[in-house]
Amino acid sequence: MDNKKWMVKTEKGGVYGPVDTETLKEWIKENRVSQKDMITEEGKYEWKKVAEIEEFSSLISSSTSEPVSSGISSETEKENVGKYAVGFGIFNILIGGFMFTGGILPRVKIVSYIQKSNIHSTGLGKIISGAGILGIIITTILWLPLFISGFLILGRKQAGRVLAIKIGEILTWAIPISFFITFGVRKIFSLIGLLAAILLFYIIIMWQNLIKSDFDSYFS
């Protein structure tokens, strides 16, 4: 049984799915998906035109058949995409590294202080220490992958692209949630609120671009 799931990106930029193989075949037969549209297996982000995949190319109506062209029209566009990818890699290293170390160090100091203090064995000490350890774990889960993805992207590794997209999707929700929990509504229009908004804007732009087929030529 074919358990593959597929994502579909139309010529106009809309992304649909995931859908199973049989549903995608029906869409192609009904001309809801054309040979100009791009498809990829869920989670791989290796976008290809329908006509380039043997499993589906035979389903395309011969009356609408036309030569399949590359997703990148010129060497100049490839170079531009490469520059954007390198930029995302560098920023992911800088932002991920800064947020990781900036979140870890204060919590490590707090936990270390509590462990050495007289309140270590008290209920309050255990609560503070536990909260600090939890913060270390959450910070590691959220920001270390972004840091690692930067190096993988610079190395043109597909795994870096996938990791950046996945952690970007998570951070899109985690950044505003953690901001409101930590600072509350009143800090939205403060400097730290502006910085959080800029960070969130970059994260969204980063993963929304990396998901595009234009970057397939870079991760080769």
C-alpha positions as YAML, in Angstrom:
chain: A
units: angstrom
residues:
- id: 1
  name: MET
  ca: [0.00, 0.00, 0.00]
- id: 2
  name: ASP
  ca: [1.31, 3.45, -1.00]
- id: 3
  name: ASN
  ca: [1.51, 5.58, 2.13]
- id: 4
  name: LYS
  ca: [3.19, 8.56, 0.49]
- id: 5
  name: LYS
  ca: [1.78, 12.00, 1.16]
- id: 6
  name: TRP
  ca: [2.20, 14.84, -1.34]
- id: 7
  name: MET
  ca: [2.22, 18.63, -1.25]
- id: 8
  name: VAL
  ca: [1.07, 20.62, -4.29]
- id: 9
  name: LYS
  ca: [2.19, 24.14, -5.17]
- id: 10
  name: THR
  ca: [0.27, 25.81, -7.96]
- id: 11
  name: GLU
  ca: [1.70, 28.13, -10.58]
- id: 12
  name: LYS
  ca: [0.18, 31.06, -8.63]
- id: 13
  name: GLY
  ca: [2.01, 30.08, -5.45]
- id: 14
  name: GLY
  ca: [-0.75, 28.40, -3.44]
- id: 15
  name: VAL
  ca: [0.31, 25.32, -1.45]
- id: 16
  name: TYR
  ca: [-2.11, 22.44, -0.81]
- id: 17
  name: GLY
  ca: [-1.92, 19.12, 0.96]
- id: 18
  name: PRO
  ca: [-0.79, 16.78, 2.23]
- id: 19
  name: VAL
  ca: [-2.81, 14.35, 0.10]
- id: 20
  name: ASP
  ca: [-2.31, 10.68, -0.65]
- id: 21
  name: THR
  ca: [-1.14, 9.38, -4.03]
- id: 22
  name: GLU
  ca: [-4.59, 8.31, -5.25]
- id: 23
  name: THR
  ca: [-6.12, 11.69, -4.44]
- id: 24
  name: LEU
  ca: [-3.29, 13.46, -6.28]
- id: 25
  name: LYS
  ca: [-3.81, 11.23, -9.32]
- id: 26
  name: GLU
  ca: [-7.50, 12.14, -9.32]
- id: 27
  name: TRP
  ca: [-6.62, 15.84, -9.16]
- id: 28
  name: ILE
  ca: [-4.33, 15.43, -12.17]
- id: 29
  name: LYS
  ca: [-6.98, 13.55, -14.15]
- id: 30
  name: GLU
  ca: [-9.50, 16.28, -13.34]
- id: 31
  name: ASN
  ca: [-6.99, 18.95, -14.47]
- id: 32
  name: ARG
  ca: [-7.00, 20.45, -10.97]
- id: 33
  name: VAL
  ca: [-3.24, 19.93, -11.04]
- id: 34
  name: SER
  ca: [-1.40, 20.77, -14.27]
- id: 35
  name: GLN
  ca: [2.09, 19.95, -15.47]
- id: 36
  name: LYS
  ca: [3.11, 23.52, -14.60]
- id: 37
  name: ASP
  ca: [2.31, 22.92, -10.94]
- id: 38
  name: MET
  ca: [4.97, 21.59, -8.55]
- id: 39
  name: ILE
  ca: [4.71, 18.62, -6.20]
- id: 40
  name: THR
  ca: [6.89, 17.12, -3.49]
- id: 41
  name: GLU
  ca: [6.66, 14.37, -0.93]
- id: 42
  name: GLU
  ca: [5.60, 15.75, 2.44]
- id: 43
  name: GLY
  ca: [8.58, 16.84, 4.49]
- id: 44
  name: LYS
  ca: [11.16, 16.65, 1.66]
- id: 45
  name: TYR
  ca: [10.64, 20.02, -0.06]
- id: 46
  name: GLU
  ca: [12.22, 18.75, -3.27]
- id: 47
  name: TRP
  ca: [9.73, 20.45, -5.58]
- id: 48
  name: LYS
  ca: [9.41, 19.08, -9.11]
- id: 49
  name: LYS
  ca: [6.96, 19.64, -11.90]
- id: 50
  name: VAL
  ca: [4.34, 16.93, -12.27]
- id: 51
  name: ALA
  ca: [5.66, 15.96, -15.71]
- id: 52
  name: GLU
  ca: [9.10, 15.26, -14.23]
- id: 53
  name: ILE
  ca: [7.80, 12.48, -11.98]
- id: 54
  name: GLU
  ca: [7.21, 9.25, -13.88]
- id: 55
  name: GLU
  ca: [4.48, 8.12, -11.50]
- id: 56
  name: PHE
  ca: [2.28, 11.04, -12.57]
- id: 57
  name: SER
  ca: [3.58, 12.20, -15.96]
- id: 58
  name: SER
  ca: [1.53, 9.61, -17.87]
- id: 59
  name: LEU
  ca: [-1.68, 11.05, -16.40]
- id: 60
  name: ILE
  ca: [-1.17, 14.47, -17.96]
- id: 61
  name: SER
  ca: [-3.39, 15.07, -20.96]
- id: 62
  name: SER
  ca: [-1.40, 15.01, -24.20]
- id: 63
  name: SER
  ca: [-3.44, 17.94, -25.44]
- id: 64
  name: THR
  ca: [-1.92, 20.15, -22.78]
- id: 65
  name: SER
  ca: [1.55, 18.66, -23.06]
- id: 66
  name: GLU
  ca: [4.40, 21.11, -23.49]
- id: 67
  name: PRO
  ca: [8.15, 21.02, -22.83]
- id: 68
  name: VAL
  ca: [9.12, 20.93, -19.20]
- id: 69
  name: SER
  ca: [11.43, 23.78, -18.28]
- id: 70
  name: SER
  ca: [13.68, 24.27, -15.28]
- id: 71
  name: GLY
  ca: [12.26, 25.96, -12.19]
- id: 72
  name: ILE
  ca: [15.13, 28.49, -12.49]
- id: 73
  name: SER
  ca: [15.21, 30.35, -15.80]
- id: 74
  name: SER
  ca: [18.78, 31.65, -15.81]
- id: 75
  name: GLU
  ca: [22.18, 31.44, -14.18]
- id: 76
  name: THR
  ca: [21.65, 34.94, -12.77]
- id: 77
  name: GLU
  ca: [18.52, 33.81, -10.93]
- id: 78
  name: LYS
  ca: [20.41, 30.80, -9.60]
- id: 79
  name: GLU
  ca: [23.12, 33.09, -8.26]
- id: 80
  name: ASN
  ca: [20.52, 35.33, -6.60]
- id: 81
  name: VAL
  ca: [18.83, 32.34, -4.98]
- id: 82
  name: GLY
  ca: [22.23, 31.17, -3.77]
- id: 83
  name: LYS
  ca: [22.89, 34.57, -2.16]
- id: 84
  name: TYR
  ca: [19.54, 34.43, -0.35]
- id: 85
  name: ALA
  ca: [20.26, 30.89, 0.86]
- id: 86
  name: VAL
  ca: [23.70, 31.91, 2.16]
- id: 87
  name: GLY
  ca: [22.09, 34.89, 3.87]
- id: 88
  name: PHE
  ca: [19.54, 32.65, 5.59]
- id: 89
  name: GLY
  ca: [22.36, 30.34, 6.67]
- id: 90
  name: ILE
  ca: [24.41, 33.16, 8.19]
- id: 91
  name: PHE
  ca: [21.43, 34.75, 9.95]
- id: 92
  name: ASN
  ca: [20.30, 31.38, 11.31]
- id: 93
  name: ILE
  ca: [23.74, 30.87, 12.84]
- id: 94
  name: LEU
  ca: [23.84, 34.37, 14.34]
- id: 95
  name: ILE
  ca: [20.24, 34.45, 15.60]
- id: 96
  name: GLY
  ca: [20.16, 30.82, 16.72]
- id: 97
  name: GLY
  ca: [23.52, 31.14, 18.47]
- id: 98
  name: PHE
  ca: [22.61, 34.40, 20.18]
- id: 99
  name: MET
  ca: [19.18, 33.23, 21.36]
- id: 100
  name: PHE
  ca: [20.58, 29.86, 22.49]
- id: 101
  name: THR
  ca: [23.48, 31.25, 24.52]
- id: 102
  name: GLY
  ca: [21.44, 34.23, 25.72]
- id: 103
  name: GLY
  ca: [18.73, 31.91, 27.00]
- id: 104
  name: ILE
  ca: [21.00, 29.22, 28.42]
- id: 105
  name: LEU
  ca: [23.62, 31.22, 30.36]
- id: 106
  name: PRO
  ca: [21.28, 33.12, 32.75]
- id: 107
  name: ARG
  ca: [19.38, 29.94, 33.55]
- id: 108
  name: VAL
  ca: [22.57, 27.96, 34.13]
- id: 109
  name: LYS
  ca: [23.74, 30.66, 36.55]
- id: 110
  name: ILE
  ca: [20.42, 30.58, 38.41]
- id: 111
  name: VAL
  ca: [20.41, 26.79, 38.70]
- id: 112
  name: SER
  ca: [24.07, 26.78, 39.77]
- id: 113
  name: TYR
  ca: [23.42, 29.45, 42.41]
- id: 114
  name: ILE
  ca: [20.41, 27.59, 43.80]
- id: 115
  name: GLN
  ca: [22.37, 24.32, 43.93]
- id: 116
  name: LYS
  ca: [25.07, 26.00, 46.02]
- id: 117
  name: SER
  ca: [22.74, 28.02, 48.27]
- id: 118
  name: ASN
  ca: [20.99, 27.10, 51.50]
- id: 119
  name: ILE
  ca: [17.57, 27.08, 49.86]
- id: 120
  name: HIS
  ca: [18.49, 24.20, 47.52]
- id: 121
  name: SER
  ca: [16.66, 21.61, 49.63]
- id: 122
  name: THR
  ca: [13.61, 23.80, 50.32]
- id: 123
  name: GLY
  ca: [10.40, 23.76, 48.30]
- id: 124
  name: LEU
  ca: [11.08, 27.20, 46.83]
- id: 125
  name: GLY
  ca: [14.60, 26.20, 45.86]
- id: 126
  name: LYS
  ca: [13.37, 23.10, 44.06]
- id: 127
  name: ILE
  ca: [10.74, 25.11, 42.19]
- id: 128
  name: ILE
  ca: [13.25, 27.75, 41.03]
- id: 129
  name: SER
  ca: [15.81, 25.11, 40.10]
- id: 130
  name: GLY
  ca: [13.19, 23.08, 38.21]
- id: 131
  name: ALA
  ca: [11.98, 26.15, 36.34]
- id: 132
  name: GLY
  ca: [15.57, 26.97, 35.38]
- id: 133
  name: ILE
  ca: [16.22, 23.45, 34.07]
- id: 134
  name: LEU
  ca: [12.93, 23.50, 32.14]
- id: 135
  name: GLY
  ca: [13.95, 26.84, 30.60]
- id: 136
  name: ILE
  ca: [17.30, 25.35, 29.54]
- id: 137
  name: ILE
  ca: [15.54, 22.42, 27.85]
- id: 138
  name: ILE
  ca: [13.00, 24.62, 26.03]
- id: 139
  name: THR
  ca: [15.70, 27.06, 24.89]
- id: 140
  name: THR
  ca: [17.79, 24.18, 23.55]
- id: 141
  name: ILE
  ca: [14.87, 22.65, 21.68]
- id: 142
  name: LEU
  ca: [13.81, 25.96, 20.10]
- id: 143
  name: TRP
  ca: [17.08, 27.68, 19.20]
- id: 144
  name: LEU
  ca: [19.85, 25.08, 18.87]
- id: 145
  name: PRO
  ca: [18.23, 23.53, 15.75]
- id: 146
  name: LEU
  ca: [18.09, 26.96, 14.08]
- id: 147
  name: PHE
  ca: [21.79, 27.43, 14.86]
- id: 148
  name: ILE
  ca: [22.66, 24.00, 13.42]
- id: 149
  name: SER
  ca: [20.49, 24.56, 10.33]
- id: 150
  name: GLY
  ca: [22.59, 27.60, 9.43]
- id: 151
  name: PHE
  ca: [25.75, 25.51, 9.04]
- id: 152
  name: LEU
  ca: [23.89, 22.84, 7.08]
- id: 153
  name: ILE
  ca: [22.40, 25.45, 4.73]
- id: 154
  name: LEU
  ca: [25.85, 26.94, 4.09]
- id: 155
  name: GLY
  ca: [26.98, 23.39, 3.30]
- id: 156
  name: ARG
  ca: [24.09, 23.11, 0.78]
- id: 157
  name: LYS
  ca: [22.61, 20.20, 2.72]
- id: 158
  name: GLN
  ca: [18.94, 19.42, 2.13]
- id: 159
  name: ALA
  ca: [18.70, 18.44, 5.81]
- id: 160
  name: GLY
  ca: [19.49, 22.04, 6.75]
- id: 161
  name: ARG
  ca: [16.65, 23.29, 4.60]
- id: 162
  name: VAL
  ca: [14.19, 20.83, 6.11]
- id: 163
  name: LEU
  ca: [15.38, 21.59, 9.65]
- id: 164
  name: ALA
  ca: [15.12, 25.37, 9.11]
- id: 165
  name: ILE
  ca: [11.59, 25.03, 7.71]
- id: 166
  name: LYS
  ca: [10.40, 22.79, 10.55]
- id: 167
  name: ILE
  ca: [11.88, 24.89, 13.35]
- id: 168
  name: GLY
  ca: [10.66, 28.04, 11.58]
- id: 169
  name: GLU
  ca: [7.11, 26.72, 11.66]
- id: 170
  name: ILE
  ca: [7.45, 25.99, 15.38]
- id: 171
  name: LEU
  ca: [9.04, 29.36, 16.21]
- id: 172
  name: THR
  ca: [6.26, 31.18, 14.37]
- id: 173
  name: TRP
  ca: [4.00, 30.10, 17.23]
- id: 174
  name: ALA
  ca: [6.59, 29.84, 20.01]
- id: 175
  name: ILE
  ca: [7.93, 33.40, 19.75]
- id: 176
  name: PRO
  ca: [4.62, 35.24, 20.35]
- id: 177
  name: ILE
  ca: [3.49, 32.72, 22.98]
- id: 178
  name: SER
  ca: [6.73, 32.96, 24.97]
- id: 179
  name: PHE
  ca: [6.71, 36.76, 24.60]
- id: 180
  name: PHE
  ca: [3.23, 37.13, 26.10]
- id: 181
  name: ILE
  ca: [4.02, 34.65, 28.89]
- id: 182
  name: THR
  ca: [7.25, 36.46, 29.78]
- id: 183
  name: PHE
  ca: [6.39, 40.12, 29.20]
- id: 184
  name: GLY
  ca: [2.60, 40.37, 28.88]
- id: 185
  name: VAL
  ca: [0.49, 42.55, 26.62]
- id: 186
  name: ARG
  ca: [1.87, 45.87, 27.89]
- id: 187
  name: LYS
  ca: [5.31, 45.23, 26.37]
- id: 188
  name: ILE
  ca: [4.01, 44.87, 22.80]
- id: 189
  name: PHE
  ca: [4.79, 48.50, 21.97]
- id: 190
  name: SER
  ca: [8.11, 48.58, 23.82]
- id: 191
  name: LEU
  ca: [11.60, 48.14, 22.36]
- id: 192
  name: ILE
  ca: [11.62, 44.47, 23.28]
- id: 193
  name: GLY
  ca: [8.24, 44.09, 21.58]
- id: 194
  name: LEU
  ca: [9.69, 45.62, 18.41]
- id: 195
  name: LEU
  ca: [12.69, 43.28, 18.54]
- id: 196
  name: ALA
  ca: [10.40, 40.27, 19.00]
- id: 197
  name: ALA
  ca: [8.30, 41.41, 16.02]
- id: 198
  name: ILE
  ca: [11.42, 41.78, 13.83]
- id: 199
  name: LEU
  ca: [12.64, 38.34, 14.91]
- id: 200
  name: LEU
  ca: [9.25, 36.79, 14.16]
- id: 201
  name: PHE
  ca: [9.12, 38.54, 10.76]
- id: 202
  name: TYR
  ca: [12.54, 37.14, 9.81]
- id: 203
  name: ILE
  ca: [11.66, 33.61, 10.92]
- id: 204
  name: ILE
  ca: [8.48, 33.64, 8.81]
- id: 205
  name: ILE
  ca: [10.26, 35.09, 5.75]
- id: 206
  name: MET
  ca: [13.07, 32.56, 6.12]
- id: 207
  name: TRP
  ca: [11.03, 29.36, 6.13]
- id: 208
  name: GLN
  ca: [8.41, 30.63, 3.70]
- id: 209
  name: ASN
  ca: [11.19, 31.27, 1.16]
- id: 210
  name: LEU
  ca: [13.13, 28.06, 1.76]
- id: 211
  name: ILE
  ca: [9.99, 26.05, 1.04]
- id: 212
  name: LYS
  ca: [9.86, 27.46, -2.51]
- id: 213
  name: SER
  ca: [11.04, 25.39, -5.46]
- id: 214
  name: ASP
  ca: [13.39, 28.22, -6.50]
- id: 215
  name: PHE
  ca: [15.84, 26.96, -3.87]
- id: 216
  name: ASP
  ca: [15.99, 23.42, -5.28]
- id: 217
  name: SER
  ca: [18.95, 24.39, -7.44]
- id: 218
  name: TYR
  ca: [20.96, 25.47, -4.38]
- id: 219
  name: PHE
  ca: [20.36, 22.31, -2.35]
- id: 220
  name: SER
  ca: [21.72, 19.92, -4.93]
...
